[in-house]
Amino acid sequence: MARILVVDDEPDIRRLLDTVLTDEGHEVTLAQDGQHALEIMMKESPDVLVLDIMMPRLDGYGVLKEMRYAGLRESTKILMLSAKNYEADWLRGYKHGAHQYLTKPFDPDELVEAINKLLGMSHEQLSAHTERELDRAQLLSRLESLFNK
């Protein structure tokens, strides 16, 4: 069982993730925006953060930046879950500290699988995984920019 913080401004997404992750045996906390998420994380750092990008008050990138300043990123595995689906968006997410990036709409089973994979990784495995994903996102972002000109 892991402590998972779900941060999304869409109530339906929060409810769905709460149900799916609770059914998997995880302890789930919900936040409706980035500022609320930071307040929660200052009290207790989650094992996994499922983080939307586009939110009021403080977006997902702002959350990642504040987590870095507060020293909260070392103990939390971060899965970005966003409707932003261009490779440049993936690249930006990884550059800001995400360990995994999934796009909306999403398959709940795929999300559970991604979280379980993150939870099973050691710090070294997580670093190697993130580096591979960042390299992949950089390459695909360059290709995307060539074809979108």
C-alpha positions in Angstrom: 0.0 0.0 0.0 1.3 3.5 -0.9 0.2 7.0 0.0 -0.9 8.7 -3.2 -1.7 12.3 -3.6 -4.0 13.0 -6.6 -4.0 16.6 -7.8 -6.5 17.6 -10.5 -9.0 20.5 -10.8 -11.6 18.2 -12.4 -13.8 16.6 -9.7 -14.7 13.7 -12.0 -11.0 12.8 -12.5 -10.3 13.1 -8.8 -13.3 10.8 -8.0 -12.3 8.2 -10.6 -8.7 8.1 -9.5 -9.7 7.9 -5.8 -11.9 4.9 -6.6 -9.4 3.1 -8.8 -6.5 3.6 -6.5 -8.4 2.9 -3.3 -9.6 -0.4 -4.9 -5.9 -1.2 -5.4 -5.3 -0.9 -1.7 -3.7 2.6 -1.7 -4.3 5.4 0.7 -5.5 8.3 -1.5 -5.6 12.0 -0.7 -7.1 14.5 -3.1 -6.3 18.1 -3.9 -8.1 20.4 -6.3 -5.1 22.6 -7.3 -1.4 22.9 -6.9 -1.5 25.2 -3.9 -3.7 22.8 -2.0 -1.3 19.9 -3.0 1.7 21.8 -1.6 -0.1 22.4 1.7 -0.8 18.7 2.0 2.8 17.7 1.1 4.3 20.1 3.7 2.5 18.0 6.3 3.2 14.5 4.9 5.1 13.6 1.7 3.3 11.1 -0.4 4.9 8.1 -2.0 3.4 9.0 -5.4 2.1 12.3 -6.7 -0.4 12.1 -9.6 -0.3 15.6 -11.0 -2.3 17.5 -13.6 -0.6 20.4 -15.3 -3.3 22.9 -16.1 -4.9 24.0 -12.8 -5.9 27.2 -11.1 -3.8 29.0 -8.5 -0.7 26.9 -9.1 -0.2 24.7 -12.2 1.7 21.3 -12.2 5.0 22.9 -13.3 4.7 25.3 -10.4 4.1 22.4 -8.0 7.3 20.7 -9.3 9.3 23.8 -8.9 8.1 24.4 -5.4 8.7 20.8 -4.5 12.3 21.2 -5.6 12.8 24.3 -3.5 11.2 22.6 -0.4 13.2 19.4 -0.9 10.1 17.3 -1.4 11.0 15.7 -4.7 13.5 13.2 -3.3 11.0 11.1 -1.5 8.1 11.3 -3.9 7.6 9.6 -7.3 5.8 11.8 -9.8 3.4 10.8 -12.5 2.1 13.7 -14.7 -1.4 13.2 -15.9 -2.4 15.8 -18.4 -4.5 16.6 -21.5 -1.3 18.3 -22.9 -0.2 15.6 -25.3 2.5 17.1 -27.5 6.0 15.7 -27.2 7.2 19.1 -26.1 4.8 18.9 -23.2 6.2 15.5 -22.2 9.7 16.9 -22.5 8.8 19.9 -20.3 7.3 17.6 -17.7 10.4 15.4 -17.5 12.7 18.4 -17.4 10.7 19.7 -14.4 11.1 16.4 -12.5 8.3 14.0 -13.6 9.2 10.4 -13.5 6.3 9.3 -15.8 3.9 11.1 -18.1 0.4 9.9 -19.2 -2.1 11.8 -21.2 -5.9 12.2 -20.8 -8.1 10.5 -21.7 -6.3 7.6 -19.9 -7.0 4.0 -19.3 -7.3 3.4 -15.5 -5.6 0.1 -15.8 -2.6 1.7 -17.5 -2.4 4.3 -14.8 -2.4 1.7 -12.1 0.3 -0.3 -14.0 2.4 2.9 -14.3 2.1 3.7 -10.5 2.9 0.1 -9.6 6.0 0.2 -11.8 7.1 3.5 -10.2 6.6 2.1 -6.7 8.7 -1.0 -7.6 11.7 1.0 -8.7 14.7 1.7 -6.6 16.2 5.2 -6.6 18.8 4.1 -9.2 16.2 2.4 -11.4 14.0 5.5 -11.2 16.9 7.7 -12.3 17.7 5.5 -15.2 14.1 5.3 -16.2 13.6 9.0 -16.1 16.8 9.6 -18.1 15.6 7.2 -20.8 12.2 8.9 -20.9 13.8 12.4 -21.1 16.0 11.3 -24.0 13.0 9.8 -25.8 10.9 12.9 -25.2 13.8 15.2 -26.5 14.1 13.1 -29.7 10.4 13.0 -30.3 10.0 16.7 -29.6 12.6 17.5 -32.2 10.9 15.2 -34.7 7.5 16.8 -33.8 8.9 20.3 -34.4 10.3 19.3 -37.8 6.9 17.9 -39.0 4.8 20.8 -37.6 6.7 23.5 -39.5 
